[in-house]
Amino acid sequence: MKKIVLALCMLIAITAVFALTAGDIAIIGVLADNPDVIGFVSLVDVPGGTVISFCDRGWRNTEQSFSSAAPLEGFLRWSPPAGGVPAGTFVTLTSAGVAGTDPFYASIGSVTEVQNFQISYDSDQVLAFEGTTAPTSNSSALWLWGFSLSNWGWASNAYTSDLPSALIGYEVHFSTTGGQYAGVDNAWYGTTNVTGTREELLDLFSNPANYIATDDYTSQLPSYVITLDDGTVPVVLSSFTATISSENFVNLTWVSQSETAMSGYFIYRSQTDLLS
């Protein structure tokens, strides 16, 4: 009985220490023309029981807090299915209608709305963090990603936002000061599938040049296939030796340090005496 209790305690401890960090998800699409849509991708395996919050309130760095526009803006709380989601999963959160009171639904997992989440078509933004308790500092470890339809920068109103320092390099924004991205209220990452390491995908997702940004609602977010290359080598060897026996047979001996998704080995023998 003591062993069983100890095992349960260890399992609880391991579950409790899991936490996401900035860049573990990336918001890669926001549509502000009704119905509102947010699209994001997981760049790590997200276990069941995780809660990710999306807020459309503005964040003010000098006060290190969200705006108090409670009647106008709020939070979406998303949770994956019980079994979690693997890295590369693309999720959309979509409003069921055009009114601010219309609920959101998730393409994967579940989502609930707290207060009134409604993306404004006038320079709004979405900030993501882990859990249901809002960060209380610019450098909080809870921050995950920032997406702005304008420049980052508080402008004394509820619809603009500073960028928390913890999200520098983990965000994307579109300038409203002129040029290609002036006055946009819809932006999403391309239309094609994408493959890369976590770092490569972060570079792609944080670059506004890779987005389609418009002032008019044109379509739903594309259905992406995002493949995360974690750089894992199927086999890592600690040693490999080849020796000749007294009967002139070759003996191969190896010790593997790690094996990933392995079902066995193939050994090829040359049909000539020449090495090539």
N, C-alpha and C positions, 0 to 999 in steps of 0.2 A: 504493500500500500504506500509506503514512503517513496518508493521509486516512481510510482504513478503520479503522486502529488508533485514531486520534483519535476517530472517531465512536463506537466501542465503549467507549472510556474515558469519554466524556461520558455515554453511556447508563447505564453502571454508576454513575457519580457521581449522576445524577438519581434513580435507583432507591434508592440508599442513604440519601438525605436525607429520604425520606418518613417521617412519623411521625404517629401519632394523638395527640390531646389529650383532656383531660377533656370529656365531653359528646359525643364523636364516636360513641359508642354509648350506649344506655340499656337497662339491664335493666328490663323492664316486666312481669315475671311470675316468681314462684318458687312451686313447689308442693313442700312438704316431706313430705306424706304419700306413701308409696311408690306408684308409682315417682316418684322425684325428677325435676322438670322445671325448666329455666331457659329463659325466653324473653327475647330481646333484639333490638333494632332498630339498624341502622346509620343514623346521621344524616349520614354522608359516604360517598362512594365508597370502598370498602375494596379495595385492589388484591390480586391474588394474591401469595402469599408472606408475607402478614401473619399474625402469630400473636397471638391474644388469649387471655389466661389468666383463668380464673375460680377463685377460692380461697374455700373455706368456713372457713378458719382465722380466728381473731380477730386483729385488728391492735391493737397497744398503742402509743399515741402517745408515752408517756414513754420507751419503749425503741426506738421507731421500727422495729419488726419484727413479723413474724407470730408467733403462738404456736407452740410446739414440739410440738404434738399430732400428730406424724407418724403414729402408728398409727391415729388416729381421723379425720383430715381431710387433704385434699390439694388437688390442682389439676386443672382441665380445661383442655386446650390446644385451642383451635379455630382452624382455618384455612379461609378461603374457597376456592372452586374456583380453578383456575389463572387464569381470566379475571377474578377478583375478583367483588364484588357491588356493585350501585349503592346509593345512599342510599335509605333507606326499606325495605330488605330486612329481613324479620322471620325470625329463626332460633330454633329450639328445640333444646335439648340434653336428651335424655331417657334415663333409666336403663332398661336392658333388663329389669330385674327389681327385686325388693325387697331383695336382699342387697347389702351394701356392696361385694362383689367383682364385682357385675354391671357390665358395661361400659356406657358411654353411646354414643348415636348422635345424629348431627346431621341436622336436616331439610334443611340446605344445607351443603355443604362437608364437612369431616371433623373429628373430635374424638378426642383421646386422653386417657387418665386417668393422672395421676401420683400414686402412693400411693393413698389411699382418699378419694375425694370422696363424701360422703354428707351431705345436708342434714338437720340435726336438726330435729325438730318442737318443740324447746324453745329458742326465742330464738336461732335461727341467722341467718346473714347470708352474702352473697356479695359479694366485692370483685373488680372487674375491672381488669386492667392489660395493657399491651401487651408482648409478648415472653415469653420463658421465664425471664428473670431477675427475681426479685421486687424491687419498689422497696425502697429502703433509707432513705427519709425520708418525712415527712408531706407534703412539698411536691414530691415527685418528679414529673417530667413524664410518667412512665409511667402514672400513675393514669388510669382512664377512667370508672368509675361504681361507686356503692355501693348495695346493696339490703339492708335489714335488716328482719327480721320482728319486731323489738322496737325499743326506744330505742337510739341509739348510746351506747356507754359501756362501757369495760372493767370487768368485775366479777370479776376474779381467777379466771377459768376459760376454758376453750378455746372456749366456745360463744357468747361475746359479743365485741363489737368496738368500738373507737373508730372515729371517722370521720377519715381523713386530711384535713388542712386543704386539700389540693389538690382535694378532692371536695366542698367546701362549695358548695351550689347544683347539684351533679351527683349527687344521691342521692335516695332515698325511704326512709322508715321508718315502722313501725307501732308505736304505743305499747302496752306491756303493763301500763301502770299503771292501766288502767281505761278505760271508755268504749267507743266504737264498735269500736276495733281491739284490744281486750284479748285477749291469748292467741292471736293468729292464727298459723297455720303455713302458710297458703296465701294468696297475694295476686297479683292480676293486673290490668292496666289494662283496665277496661271490657270491652265485647264488640263495639263497633262500629268501623267504619273511621274514620280520622282524617286530616285534611289541615292543613298549616300550615308556616310557616317553621321553621328549626332552633330559633330562640329560642322560638317559640310551642309547639313540641312539647316542648322542654325544660321549659317552665313546666307543661305538662300532665303530663308523665311524672314530675316531681318532687313532685307534689301528691298525698298519700295519699287525699284526698277523691275523687279520680278513679278509685280502685281498688275492686275487689271483694275484700274481705278476710274470710276465714272460718277457723274452727277445724276444719273438716271438709273432706275432699277431695270435691269436687263434680263436677269435669269437667276435661278437658284445657284448656290455654290456647286461647283463640279463634284462628282463622285471620284475622289482621289484613291489611287493605290500608292501608298507611301511605304517604301521598303527601307528599313533601317539596317545598314551594314555595320555590325558591331566590331568588325575586324577580328572575329574569333577564328583561329586556326584550328581545323578539325583535330589535328594531332600535334602535340608537342613532345619531343623525345628527350629523355634525360641522357640516354646513351644508345649507341648503335655500333655493333662490331661484326666483322666477317672473318672467320678463321677457316683454314683448310685442314681437313681431317687426314689421318694416315691413309685413308682410302681415296684421297683426292676429292672428297666431297666438300662443298662449302657450307659451313654452319653460320647461320645468321642469328644474332641475338640482339634484342633491343628492349629497352625499358621506357615506357611512355610516362611522361609527367602528367599529361592530361589528354582526355579524349572527349570530343564533343560530337554527339549524333553519329557515333561510329557503329557499324555493323560487322566490321571485319577488315582484313588486309588482303590485298592482291600482291603477289610477288612475281615479277616478270624475269624470265631468263633469256638472254640473248642466244640467237641461233648461230652466231659467228664468234670467232675468238678475238675479234677486234672491238675495242671500246669506242663508242661514238657519242 
